[in-house]
Amino acid sequence: MSDGSPVPSAAPATVRNRRAAPHPSEPHAAGLAGRLNWLRAGVLGANDGIVSVAGLVIGVAGATTARGPIFTAGLAGLVAGAVSMALGEYVSVSSQRDSETAQLAQERRELATTPDRELAELTAIYAAKGLSAGTARQVAVELTAHDALAAHSDAELHLDPEDLANPVHASAASALAFVLGALLPLLAILLPPNGWRVPVTFVVVLVALAIAGGVSARIGGSDPRRAVVRVAVGGAAGLGLTYGIGHLFGTVVG
C-alpha cells in the first residue's frame, strides 16, 4: 500500500528501459540518422560519378566519333574519380575518428580523476532536459554505475564508443557509389550506334540525375520536384557546354 511518498526509481527505470529497448516499430533515432547519412552520401557519390564521367565522354564525343578515345577518357575518369573520392573520404573520416577518439580519451581521464564532478555534470544535463533534481541525480547515478563512459559519451559528446566512424568503410562506399554512377554515361556513350551516342547519353544522364536529385530531396525532406528541375537543368547545361567545348577544340586542334 502506498504511503504517498515519492518513488525515485520509477522515472530512472523508464529512462533506462527506453534507452535499452526501443519499441520495434520506432527505429532508434541515432541509427536511423546514420543510415540516412550513408544513403545521402551514396546518392551524392553516384551523382558525382554521373556528372563527371558524362562531361568527359560527351566532351570527347564532341571532338571525335571513334570509340577508342571516348572509352579511354571515360575509363580514366571513372578510375581517377573513384580513387579521388575514396582518398578524400578516407582522410576526412579518419580526421573525424581521430577527433572522436581524442574526446573519448579525455572523457576517460576525467572519469578516472574527477568522478564526482563528472557525475554532477551528467546530473545537470538530465536536469536541463526537464527531470527534477532528484530524478536527474538518480538517473545519472544508475547510468554511471552501469557504464560510465557510455553514459557520458552519449549525454555530453553524442558519441557511441562502440560505433565510431570507420574510414575504410566510408572510403569504399564512396568509391563504389562513384563507380556505379560513372558506369551509366560510359555505357550509354559506347553501346549505341555512332549517330545515337550523344542523344542517348544526354537522355540517360538527365534521367539518372533526376532520379538522384529526387531521392536526395526525399531523404533531406525537401521538395523533390524543385530538386529534379534544378539538377536536370544544370545537368543539361553542363553536358551542352562540355560537348560544345569538345567540338570546338577538337576541330581547332585537328
Secondary structure by P-SEA (a helix, b strand, c coil): ccccccccaaaaaaaaaaaaccccccccaaaaaaaaaaaaaaaaaaaaaaaaaaaaaaaaaaccccaaaaaaaaaaaaaaaaaaaaaaaaaaaaaaaaaaaaaaaaaaaaaaccaaaaaaaaaaaaaaacccaaaaaaaaaaaaaacaaaaaaaacccccccccccaaaaaaaaaaaaaaaaaaaaaaaccccccaaaaaaaaaaaaaaaaaaaaaaaaacccaaaaaaaaaaaaaaaaaaaaaaaaaaaaaac
